[in-house]
Each structure stands twice: as C-alpha cells, then as structure tokens.
C-alpha cells in the first residue's frame, strides 16, 4: 500500500493556499513538506496539525492506495 496526499494539494488549491502557506499554518518543517510532496509517510501528530489548520478530517487530506500488484 502507498500513501497519497493528492487530496491535500487539491484542498490547498480550493482554499487558495500554497504549499509554503502550510508551513506556517500547520507549524511543520520544510523536511515534512518535502515528505508530503513525495507521498512519504509523516507522523499522525503532523497530520493532526494539518487537519486542525485546514479545519478538515484526515480523510480530506490523505488516502491509502493499494499497490498495483495487490489484489
């Protein structure tokens, strides 16, 4: 399984925010932003801060997608 943050990027667009705005809004580091941009896992604490900053639920910003070779 893989993680996708495409919903996060769409939500930022809908709210007319940039990725860099997320740094200050959610108090995350540039390293964490880089991980998000590469669809790499981040801590639940970080996801909670992002959800709090954007007034949304975790399912609004990420999803788990099955690998193509999984049934």
PDB file with SEQRES, HELIX, SHEET and CRYST1 records, atoms N, CA, C and O in Angstrom:
SEQRES   1 A   71  UNK UNK UNK UNK UNK UNK UNK UNK UNK UNK UNK UNK UNK          
SEQRES   2 A   71  UNK UNK UNK UNK UNK UNK UNK UNK UNK UNK UNK UNK UNK          
SEQRES   3 A   71  UNK UNK UNK UNK UNK UNK UNK UNK UNK UNK UNK UNK UNK          
SEQRES   4 A   71  UNK UNK UNK UNK UNK UNK UNK UNK UNK UNK UNK UNK UNK          
SEQRES   5 A   71  UNK UNK UNK UNK UNK UNK UNK UNK UNK UNK UNK UNK UNK          
SEQRES   6 A   71  UNK UNK UNK UNK UNK UNK                                      
HELIX    1 AA1 UNK A    6  UNK A   14  1                                   9    
HELIX    2 AA2 UNK A   19  UNK A   25  1                                   7    
HELIX    3 AA3 UNK A   30  UNK A   37  1                                   8    
HELIX    4 AA4 UNK A   44  UNK A   54  1                                  11    
HELIX    5 AA5 UNK A   58  UNK A   60  5                                   3    
SHEET    1 AA1 2 UNK A   2  UNK A   4  0                                        
SHEET    2 AA1 2 UNK A  63  UNK A  65 -1                                        
CRYST1    1.000    1.000    1.000  90.00  90.00  90.00 P 1           1          
ATOM      1  N   UNK A   1       0.846  -1.185   0.000  1.00  0.00           N  
ATOM      2  CA  UNK A   1       0.000   0.000   0.000  1.00  0.00           C  
ATOM      3  C   UNK A   1       0.888   1.245   0.000  1.00  0.00           C  
ATOM      4  O   UNK A   1       2.016   1.234   0.493  1.00  0.00           O  
ATOM      5  N   UNK A   2       0.348   2.295  -0.560  1.00  0.00           N  
ATOM      6  CA  UNK A   2       1.063   3.564  -0.627  1.00  0.00           C  
ATOM      7  C   UNK A   2       0.156   4.679  -0.117  1.00  0.00           C  
ATOM      8  O   UNK A   2      -1.065   4.536  -0.046  1.00  0.00           O  
ATOM      9  N   UNK A   3       0.780   5.772   0.228  1.00  0.00           N  
ATOM     10  CA  UNK A   3       0.051   6.941   0.720  1.00  0.00           C  
ATOM     11  C   UNK A   3       0.001   7.981  -0.388  1.00  0.00           C  
ATOM     12  O   UNK A   3       0.976   8.180  -1.114  1.00  0.00           O  
ATOM     13  N   UNK A   4      -1.128   8.633  -0.508  1.00  0.00           N  
ATOM     14  CA  UNK A   4      -1.267   9.727  -1.467  1.00  0.00           C  
ATOM     15  C   UNK A   4      -1.815  10.955  -0.739  1.00  0.00           C  
ATOM     16  O   UNK A   4      -2.784  10.869   0.015  1.00  0.00           O  
ATOM     17  N   UNK A   5      -1.173  12.096  -0.982  1.00  0.00           N  
ATOM     18  CA  UNK A   5      -1.620  13.360  -0.403  1.00  0.00           C  
ATOM     19  C   UNK A   5      -2.247  14.273  -1.454  1.00  0.00           C  
ATOM     20  O   UNK A   5      -2.335  15.484  -1.255  1.00  0.00           O  
ATOM     21  N   UNK A   6      -2.682  13.691  -2.572  1.00  0.00           N  
ATOM     22  CA  UNK A   6      -3.272  14.493  -3.640  1.00  0.00           C  
ATOM     23  C   UNK A   6      -4.479  15.293  -3.136  1.00  0.00           C  
ATOM     24  O   UNK A   6      -4.729  16.408  -3.594  1.00  0.00           O  
ATOM     25  N   UNK A   7      -5.217  14.715  -2.193  1.00  0.00           N  
ATOM     26  CA  UNK A   7      -6.371  15.430  -1.641  1.00  0.00           C  
ATOM     27  C   UNK A   7      -5.928  16.679  -0.888  1.00  0.00           C  
ATOM     28  O   UNK A   7      -6.628  17.692  -0.894  1.00  0.00           O  
ATOM     29  N   UNK A   8      -4.763  16.608  -0.237  1.00  0.00           N  
ATOM     30  CA  UNK A   8      -4.228  17.774   0.472  1.00  0.00           C  
ATOM     31  C   UNK A   8      -3.926  18.895  -0.505  1.00  0.00           C  
ATOM     32  O   UNK A   8      -4.280  20.048  -0.256  1.00  0.00           O  
ATOM     33  N   UNK A   9      -3.280  18.572  -1.607  1.00  0.00           N  
ATOM     34  CA  UNK A   9      -2.911  19.603  -2.589  1.00  0.00           C  
ATOM     35  C   UNK A   9      -4.152  20.200  -3.240  1.00  0.00           C  
ATOM     36  O   UNK A   9      -4.189  21.400  -3.512  1.00  0.00           O  
ATOM     37  N   UNK A  10      -5.166  19.382  -3.492  1.00  0.00           N  
ATOM     38  CA  UNK A  10      -6.417  19.902  -4.049  1.00  0.00           C  
ATOM     39  C   UNK A  10      -7.116  20.824  -3.051  1.00  0.00           C  
ATOM     40  O   UNK A  10      -7.670  21.856  -3.429  1.00  0.00           O  
ATOM     41  N   UNK A  11      -7.084  20.439  -1.766  1.00  0.00           N  
ATOM     42  CA  UNK A  11      -7.704  21.261  -0.732  1.00  0.00           C  
ATOM     43  C   UNK A  11      -6.995  22.607  -0.611  1.00  0.00           C  
ATOM     44  O   UNK A  11      -7.641  23.641  -0.445  1.00  0.00           O  
ATOM     45  N   UNK A  12      -5.672  22.591  -0.693  1.00  0.00           N  
ATOM     46  CA  UNK A  12      -4.932  23.864  -0.650  1.00  0.00           C  
ATOM     47  C   UNK A  12      -5.328  24.750  -1.825  1.00  0.00           C  
ATOM     48  O   UNK A  12      -5.512  25.955  -1.656  1.00  0.00           O  
ATOM     49  N   UNK A  13      -5.460  24.171  -3.001  1.00  0.00           N  
ATOM     50  CA  UNK A  13      -5.888  24.947  -4.172  1.00  0.00           C  
ATOM     51  C   UNK A  13      -7.280  25.540  -3.960  1.00  0.00           C  
ATOM     52  O   UNK A  13      -7.522  26.706  -4.270  1.00  0.00           O  
ATOM     53  N   UNK A  14      -8.183  24.727  -3.433  1.00  0.00           N  
ATOM     54  CA  UNK A  14      -9.550  25.197  -3.176  1.00  0.00           C  
ATOM     55  C   UNK A  14      -9.560  26.364  -2.198  1.00  0.00           C  
ATOM     56  O   UNK A  14     -10.385  27.271  -2.309  1.00  0.00           O  
ATOM     57  N   UNK A  15      -8.635  26.334  -1.236  1.00  0.00           N  
ATOM     58  CA  UNK A  15      -8.567  27.386  -0.221  1.00  0.00           C  
ATOM     59  C   UNK A  15      -7.643  28.534  -0.649  1.00  0.00           C  
ATOM     60  O   UNK A  15      -7.391  29.461   0.121  1.00  0.00           O  
ATOM     61  N   UNK A  16      -7.138  28.456  -1.900  1.00  0.00           N  
ATOM     62  CA  UNK A  16      -6.237  29.466  -2.456  1.00  0.00           C  
ATOM     63  C   UNK A  16      -4.978  29.631  -1.599  1.00  0.00           C  
ATOM     64  O   UNK A  16      -4.517  30.743  -1.342  1.00  0.00           O  
ATOM     65  N   UNK A  17      -4.441  28.491  -1.168  1.00  0.00           N  
ATOM     66  CA  UNK A  17      -3.222  28.472  -0.367  1.00  0.00           C  
ATOM     67  C   UNK A  17      -2.112  27.784  -1.146  1.00  0.00           C  
ATOM     68  O   UNK A  17      -2.371  26.967  -2.030  1.00  0.00           O  
ATOM     69  N   UNK A  18      -0.873  28.124  -0.806  1.00  0.00           N  
ATOM     70  CA  UNK A  18       0.286  27.483  -1.408  1.00  0.00           C  
ATOM     71  C   UNK A  18       0.865  26.482  -0.422  1.00  0.00           C  
ATOM     72  O   UNK A  18       0.556  26.512   0.769  1.00  0.00           O  
ATOM     73  N   UNK A  19       1.702  25.603  -0.929  1.00  0.00           N  
ATOM     74  CA  UNK A  19       2.361  24.637  -0.049  1.00  0.00           C  
ATOM     75  C   UNK A  19       3.133  25.359   1.047  1.00  0.00           C  
ATOM     76  O   UNK A  19       3.149  24.917   2.195  1.00  0.00           O  
ATOM     77  N   UNK A  20       3.768  26.463   0.693  1.00  0.00           N  
ATOM     78  CA  UNK A  20       4.550  27.202   1.687  1.00  0.00           C  
ATOM     79  C   UNK A  20       3.656  27.812   2.768  1.00  0.00           C  
ATOM     80  O   UNK A  20       4.108  28.010   3.896  1.00  0.00           O  
ATOM     81  N   UNK A  21       2.404  28.111   2.444  1.00  0.00           N  
ATOM     82  CA  UNK A  21       1.466  28.607   3.460  1.00  0.00           C  
ATOM     83  C   UNK A  21       1.219  27.546   4.523  1.00  0.00           C  
ATOM     84  O   UNK A  21       0.995  27.858   5.693  1.00  0.00           O  
ATOM     85  N   UNK A  22       1.264  26.299   4.102  1.00  0.00           N  
ATOM     86  CA  UNK A  22       1.021  25.196   5.019  1.00  0.00           C  
ATOM     87  C   UNK A  22       2.094  25.120   6.107  1.00  0.00           C  
ATOM     88  O   UNK A  22       1.818  24.689   7.226  1.00  0.00           O  
ATOM     89  N   UNK A  23       3.318  25.541   5.773  1.00  0.00           N  
ATOM     90  CA  UNK A  23       4.408  25.527   6.744  1.00  0.00           C  
ATOM     91  C   UNK A  23       4.048  26.302   8.005  1.00  0.00           C  
ATOM     92  O   UNK A  23       4.205  25.800   9.118  1.00  0.00           O  
ATOM     93  N   UNK A  24       3.567  27.520   7.826  1.00  0.00           N  
ATOM     94  CA  UNK A  24       3.252  28.351   8.991  1.00  0.00           C  
ATOM     95  C   UNK A  24       1.886  28.001   9.588  1.00  0.00           C  
ATOM     96  O   UNK A  24       1.727  28.014  10.809  1.00  0.00           O  
ATOM     97  N   UNK A  25       0.919  27.694   8.758  1.00  0.00           N  
ATOM     98  CA  UNK A  25      -0.419  27.377   9.266  1.00  0.00           C  
ATOM     99  C   UNK A  25      -0.412  26.149  10.170  1.00  0.00           C  
ATOM    100  O   UNK A  25      -1.044  26.147  11.226  1.00  0.00           O  
ATOM    101  N   UNK A  26       0.300  25.113   9.755  1.00  0.00           N  
ATOM    102  CA  UNK A  26       0.299  23.851  10.497  1.00  0.00           C  
ATOM    103  C   UNK A  26       1.564  23.671  11.334  1.00  0.00           C  
ATOM    104  O   UNK A  26       1.728  22.653  12.005  1.00  0.00           O  
ATOM    105  N   UNK A  27       2.454  24.659  11.292  1.00  0.00           N  
ATOM    106  CA  UNK A  27       3.714  24.597  12.049  1.00  0.00           C  
ATOM    107  C   UNK A  27       4.475  23.312  11.736  1.00  0.00           C  
ATOM    108  O   UNK A  27       4.819  22.538  12.629  1.00  0.00           O  
ATOM    109  N   UNK A  28       4.729  23.105  10.429  1.00  0.00           N  
ATOM    110  CA  UNK A  28       5.504  21.945  10.001  1.00  0.00           C  
ATOM    111  C   UNK A  28       6.815  22.424   9.389  1.00  0.00           C  
ATOM    112  O   UNK A  28       6.943  23.585   9.001  1.00  0.00           O  
ATOM    113  N   UNK A  29       7.775  21.527   9.308  1.00  0.00           N  
ATOM    114  CA  UNK A  29       9.094  21.869   8.780  1.00  0.00           C  
ATOM    115  C   UNK A  29       9.138  21.692   7.261  1.00  0.00           C  
ATOM    116  O   UNK A  29       8.260  21.073   6.659  1.00  0.00           O  
ATOM    117  N   UNK A  30      10.179  22.251   6.672  1.00  0.00           N  
ATOM    118  CA  UNK A  30      10.366  22.085   5.229  1.00  0.00           C  
ATOM    119  C   UNK A  30      10.646  20.618   4.897  1.00  0.00           C  
ATOM    120  O   UNK A  30      10.290  20.143   3.819  1.00  0.00           O  
ATOM    121  N   UNK A  31      11.285  19.905   5.826  1.00  0.00           N  
ATOM    122  CA  UNK A  31      11.542  18.477   5.632  1.00  0.00           C  
ATOM    123  C   UNK A  31      10.233  17.702   5.561  1.00  0.00           C  
ATOM    124  O   UNK A  31      10.073  16.812   4.725  1.00  0.00           O  
ATOM    125  N   UNK A  32       9.297  18.045   6.443  1.00  0.00           N  
ATOM    126  CA  UNK A  32       7.987  17.391   6.436  1.00  0.00           C  
ATOM    127  C   UNK A  32       7.239  17.722   5.154  1.00  0.00           C  
ATOM    128  O   UNK A  32       6.600  16.850   4.564  1.00  0.00           O  
ATOM    129  N   UNK A  33       7.313  18.969   4.722  1.00  0.00           N  
ATOM    130  CA  UNK A  33       6.658  19.361   3.475  1.00  0.00           C  
ATOM    131  C   UNK A  33       7.240  18.574   2.302  1.00  0.00           C  
ATOM    132  O   UNK A  33       6.508  18.168   1.400  1.00  0.00           O  
ATOM    133  N   UNK A  34       8.547  18.361   2.316  1.00  0.00           N  
ATOM    134  CA  UNK A  34       9.187  17.576   1.250  1.00  0.00           C  
ATOM    135  C   UNK A  34       8.681  16.137   1.269  1.00  0.00           C  
ATOM    136  O   UNK A  34       8.439  15.552   0.214  1.00  0.00           O  
ATOM    137  N   UNK A  35       8.519  15.559   2.471  1.00  0.00           N  
ATOM    138  CA  UNK A  35       7.979  14.200   2.579  1.00  0.00           C  
ATOM    139  C   UNK A  35       6.565  14.133   2.029  1.00  0.00           C  
ATOM    140  O   UNK A  35       6.220  13.196   1.309  1.00  0.00           O  
ATOM    141  N   UNK A  36       5.744  15.122   2.363  1.00  0.00           N  
ATOM    142  CA  UNK A  36       4.374  15.158   1.855  1.00  0.00           C  
ATOM    143  C   UNK A  36       4.376  15.249   0.336  1.00  0.00           C  
ATOM    144  O   UNK A  36       3.588  14.584  -0.336  1.00  0.00           O  
ATOM    145  N   UNK A  37       5.265  16.074  -0.198  1.00  0.00           N  
ATOM    146  CA  UNK A  37       5.334  16.258  -1.647  1.00  0.00           C  
ATOM    147  C   UNK A  37       5.734  14.981  -2.374  1.00  0.00           C  
ATOM    148  O   UNK A  37       5.388  14.786  -3.539  1.00  0.00           O  
ATOM    149  N   UNK A  38       6.471  14.106  -1.674  1.00  0.00           N  
ATOM    150  CA  UNK A  38       6.918  12.842  -2.262  1.00  0.00           C  
ATOM    151  C   UNK A  38       6.030  11.667  -1.862  1.00  0.00           C  
ATOM    152  O   UNK A  38       6.383  10.510  -2.093  1.00  0.00           O  
ATOM    153  N   UNK A  39       4.878  11.964  -1.261  1.00  0.00           N  
ATOM    154  CA  UNK A  39       3.944  10.923  -0.806  1.00  0.00           C  
ATOM    155  C   UNK A  39       4.607   9.934   0.150  1.00  0.00           C  
ATOM    156  O   UNK A  39       4.352   8.731   0.092  1.00  0.00           O  
ATOM    157  N   UNK A  40       5.457  10.455   1.027  1.00  0.00           N  
ATOM    158  CA  UNK A  40       6.098   9.634   2.052  1.00  0.00           C  
ATOM    159  C   UNK A  40       5.334   9.767   3.359  1.00  0.00           C  
ATOM    160  O   UNK A  40       4.669  10.778   3.584  1.00  0.00           O  
ATOM    161  N   UNK A  41       5.420   8.763   4.223  1.00  0.00           N  
ATOM    162  CA  UNK A  41       4.681   8.822   5.495  1.00  0.00           C  
ATOM    163  C   UNK A  41       5.190   9.934   6.420  1.00  0.00           C  
ATOM    164  O   UNK A  41       6.388  10.208   6.486  1.00  0.00           O  
ATOM    165  N   UNK A  42       4.258  10.560   7.124  1.00  0.00           N  
ATOM    166  CA  UNK A  42       4.579  11.530   8.173  1.00  0.00           C  
ATOM    167  C   UNK A  42       3.801  11.105   9.422  1.00  0.00           C  
ATOM    168  O   UNK A  42       2.897  10.273   9.345  1.00  0.00           O  
ATOM    169  N   UNK A  43       4.154  11.675  10.555  1.00  0.00           N  
ATOM    170  CA  UNK A  43       3.527  11.251  11.811  1.00  0.00           C  
ATOM    171  C   UNK A  43       2.060  11.668  11.881  1.00  0.00           C  
ATOM    172  O   UNK A  43       1.613  12.593  11.203  1.00  0.00           O  
ATOM    173  N   UNK A  44       1.343  10.955  12.721  1.00  0.00           N  
ATOM    174  CA  UNK A  44      -0.065  11.302  12.944  1.00  0.00           C  
ATOM    175  C   UNK A  44      -0.179  12.670  13.608  1.00  0.00           C  
ATOM    176  O   UNK A  44      -1.161  13.382  13.397  1.00  0.00           O  
ATOM    177  N   UNK A  45       0.817  13.038  14.407  1.00  0.00           N  
ATOM    178  CA  UNK A  45       0.817  14.364  15.029  1.00  0.00           C  
ATOM    179  C   UNK A  45       0.826  15.450  13.954  1.00  0.00           C  
ATOM    180  O   UNK A  45       0.086  16.430  14.046  1.00  0.00           O  
ATOM    181  N   UNK A  46       1.662  15.271  12.944  1.00  0.00           N  
ATOM    182  CA  UNK A  46       1.728  16.228  11.835  1.00  0.00           C  
ATOM    183  C   UNK A  46       0.396  16.266  11.090  1.00  0.00           C  
ATOM    184  O   UNK A  46      -0.110  17.340  10.762  1.00  0.00           O  
ATOM    185  N   UNK A  47      -0.166  15.090  10.828  1.00  0.00           N  
ATOM    186  CA  UNK A  47      -1.443  15.041  10.110  1.00  0.00           C  
ATOM    187  C   UNK A  47      -2.529  15.741  10.927  1.00  0.00           C  
ATOM    188  O   UNK A  47      -3.389  16.421  10.369  1.00  0.00           O  
ATOM    189  N   UNK A  48      -2.486  15.572  12.241  1.00  0.00           N  
ATOM    190  CA  UNK A  48      -3.443  16.247  13.103  1.00  0.00           C  
ATOM    191  C   UNK A  48      -3.314  17.760  13.029  1.00  0.00           C  
ATOM    192  O   UNK A  48      -4.317  18.473  12.988  1.00  0.00           O  
ATOM    193  N   UNK A  49      -2.070  18.254  13.012  1.00  0.00           N  
ATOM    194  CA  UNK A  49      -1.864  19.710  12.911  1.00  0.00           C  
ATOM    195  C   UNK A  49      -2.342  20.252  11.572  1.00  0.00           C  
ATOM    196  O   UNK A  49      -2.904  21.344  11.500  1.00  0.00           O  
ATOM    197  N   UNK A  50      -2.116  19.483  10.515  1.00  0.00           N  
ATOM    198  CA  UNK A  50      -2.579  19.897   9.187  1.00  0.00           C  
ATOM    199  C   UNK A  50      -4.102  19.955   9.161  1.00  0.00           C  
ATOM    200  O   UNK A  50      -4.682  20.922   8.669  1.00  0.00           O  
ATOM    201  N   UNK A  51      -4.744  18.925   9.688  1.00  0.00           N  
ATOM    202  CA  UNK A  51      -6.211  18.887   9.717  1.00  0.00           C  
ATOM    203  C   UNK A  51      -6.771  20.038  10.558  1.00  0.00           C  
ATOM    204  O   UNK A  51      -7.761  20.666  10.182  1.00  0.00           O  
ATOM    205  N   UNK A  52      -6.141  20.304  11.676  1.00  0.00           N  
ATOM    206  CA  UNK A  52      -6.573  21.397  12.536  1.00  0.00           C  
ATOM    207  C   UNK A  52      -6.427  22.737  11.817  1.00  0.00           C  
ATOM    208  O   UNK A  52      -7.330  23.572  11.865  1.00  0.00           O  
ATOM    209  N   UNK A  53      -5.295  22.939  11.154  1.00  0.00           N  
ATOM    210  CA  UNK A  53      -5.031  24.196  10.454  1.00  0.00           C  
ATOM    211  C   UNK A  53      -6.003  24.426   9.295  1.00  0.00           C  
ATOM    212  O   UNK A  53      -6.378  25.562   9.006  1.00  0.00           O  
ATOM    213  N   UNK A  54      -6.403  23.343   8.640  1.00  0.00           N  
ATOM    214  CA  UNK A  54      -7.275  23.461   7.471  1.00  0.00           C  
ATOM    215  C   UNK A  54      -8.742  23.170   7.800  1.00  0.00           C  
ATOM    216  O   UNK A  54      -9.591  23.169   6.909  1.00  0.00           O  
ATOM    217  N   UNK A  55      -9.033  22.925   9.067  1.00  0.00           N  
ATOM    218  CA  UNK A  55     -10.400  22.622   9.524  1.00  0.00           C  
ATOM    219  C   UNK A  55     -11.020  21.491   8.708  1.00  0.00           C  
ATOM    220  O   UNK A  55     -12.086  21.643   8.112  1.00  0.00           O  
ATOM    221  N   UNK A  56     -10.332  20.364   8.698  1.00  0.00           N  
ATOM    222  CA  UNK A  56     -10.812  19.226   7.923  1.00  0.00           C  
ATOM    223  C   UNK A  56     -10.511  17.931   8.668  1.00  0.00           C  
ATOM    224  O   UNK A  56      -9.922  17.947   9.749  1.00  0.00           O  
ATOM    225  N   UNK A  57     -10.917  16.821   8.083  1.00  0.00           N  
ATOM    226  CA  UNK A  57     -10.679  15.496   8.631  1.00  0.00           C  
ATOM    227  C   UNK A  57      -9.514  14.858   7.877  1.00  0.00           C  
ATOM    228  O   UNK A  57      -9.198  15.266   6.759  1.00  0.00           O  
ATOM    229  N   UNK A  58      -8.882  13.869   8.482  1.00  0.00           N  
ATOM    230  CA  UNK A  58      -7.712  13.240   7.866  1.00  0.00           C  
ATOM    231  C   UNK A  58      -8.025  12.640   6.491  1.00  0.00           C  
ATOM    232  O   UNK A  58      -7.165  12.640   5.610  1.00  0.00           O  
ATOM    233  N   UNK A  59      -9.226  12.138   6.303  1.00  0.00           N  
ATOM    234  CA  UNK A  59      -9.622  11.591   5.008  1.00  0.00           C  
ATOM    235  C   UNK A  59      -9.755  12.651   3.927  1.00  0.00           C  
ATOM    236  O   UNK A  59      -9.830  12.333   2.740  1.00  0.00           O  
ATOM    237  N   UNK A  60      -9.784  13.913   4.344  1.00  0.00           N  
ATOM    238  CA  UNK A  60      -9.863  15.018   3.382  1.00  0.00           C  
ATOM    239  C   UNK A  60      -8.492  15.388   2.824  1.00  0.00           C  
ATOM    240  O   UNK A  60      -8.404  16.122   1.840  1.00  0.00           O  
ATOM    241  N   UNK A  61      -7.413  14.884   3.450  1.00  0.00           N  
ATOM    242  CA  UNK A  61      -6.075  15.286   3.031  1.00  0.00           C  
ATOM    243  C   UNK A  61      -5.167  14.129   2.619  1.00  0.00           C  
ATOM    244  O   UNK A  61      -4.096  14.351   2.055  1.00  0.00           O  
ATOM    245  N   UNK A  62      -5.585  12.914   2.896  1.00  0.00           N  
ATOM    246  CA  UNK A  62      -4.749  11.775   2.501  1.00  0.00           C  
ATOM    247  C   UNK A  62      -5.603  10.552   2.221  1.00  0.00           C  
ATOM    248  O   UNK A  62      -6.766  10.474   2.616  1.00  0.00           O  
ATOM    249  N   UNK A  63      -4.992   9.596   1.526  1.00  0.00           N  
ATOM    250  CA  UNK A  63      -5.657   8.322   1.305  1.00  0.00           C  
ATOM    251  C   UNK A  63      -4.606   7.232   1.145  1.00  0.00           C  
ATOM    252  O   UNK A  63      -3.469   7.488   0.748  1.00  0.00           O  
ATOM    253  N   UNK A  64      -5.013   6.026   1.460  1.00  0.00           N  
ATOM    254  CA  UNK A  64      -4.151   4.855   1.256  1.00  0.00           C  
ATOM    255  C   UNK A  64      -4.581   4.218  -0.056  1.00  0.00           C  
ATOM    256  O   UNK A  64      -5.757   3.922  -0.267  1.00  0.00           O  
ATOM    257  N   UNK A  65      -3.605   4.014  -0.933  1.00  0.00           N  
ATOM    258  CA  UNK A  65      -3.914   3.420  -2.230  1.00  0.00           C  
ATOM    259  C   UNK A  65      -3.177   2.082  -2.353  1.00  0.00           C  
ATOM    260  O   UNK A  65      -1.989   1.995  -2.044  1.00  0.00           O  
ATOM    261  N   UNK A  66      -3.879   1.050  -2.802  1.00  0.00           N  
ATOM    262  CA  UNK A  66      -3.238  -0.257  -2.930  1.00  0.00           C  
ATOM    263  C   UNK A  66      -2.191  -0.243  -4.061  1.00  0.00           C  
ATOM    264  O   UNK A  66      -2.341   0.464  -5.058  1.00  0.00           O  
ATOM    265  N   UNK A  67      -1.152  -1.027  -3.879  1.00  0.00           N  
ATOM    266  CA  UNK A  67      -0.169  -1.191  -4.948  1.00  0.00           C  
ATOM    267  C   UNK A  67      -0.827  -1.908  -6.103  1.00  0.00           C  
ATOM    268  O   UNK A  67      -1.784  -2.657  -5.905  1.00  0.00           O  
ATOM    269  N   UNK A  68      -0.333  -1.692  -7.300  1.00  0.00           N  
ATOM    270  CA  UNK A  68      -0.946  -2.297  -8.482  1.00  0.00           C  
ATOM    271  C   UNK A  68      -0.857  -3.817  -8.464  1.00  0.00           C  
ATOM    272  O   UNK A  68      -1.708  -4.491  -9.046  1.00  0.00           O  
ATOM    273  N   UNK A  69       0.168  -4.371  -7.801  1.00  0.00           N  
ATOM    274  CA  UNK A  69       0.324  -5.830  -7.805  1.00  0.00           C  
ATOM    275  C   UNK A  69      -0.485  -6.494  -6.682  1.00  0.00           C  
ATOM    276  O   UNK A  69      -0.488  -7.719  -6.567  1.00  0.00           O  
ATOM    277  N   UNK A  70      -1.174  -5.688  -5.849  1.00  0.00           N  
ATOM    278  CA  UNK A  70      -2.018  -6.263  -4.799  1.00  0.00           C  
ATOM    279  C   UNK A  70      -3.411  -6.506  -5.342  1.00  0.00           C  
ATOM    280  O   UNK A  70      -3.878  -5.774  -6.214  1.00  0.00           O  
ATOM    281  N   UNK A  71      -4.070  -7.520  -4.836  1.00  0.00           N  
ATOM    282  CA  UNK A  71      -5.399  -7.872  -5.307  1.00  0.00           C  
ATOM    283  C   UNK A  71      -6.374  -7.108  -4.598  1.00  0.00           C  
ATOM    284  O   UNK A  71      -7.571  -7.253  -4.845  1.00  0.00           O  
TER     285      UNK A  71                                                      
END                                                                             
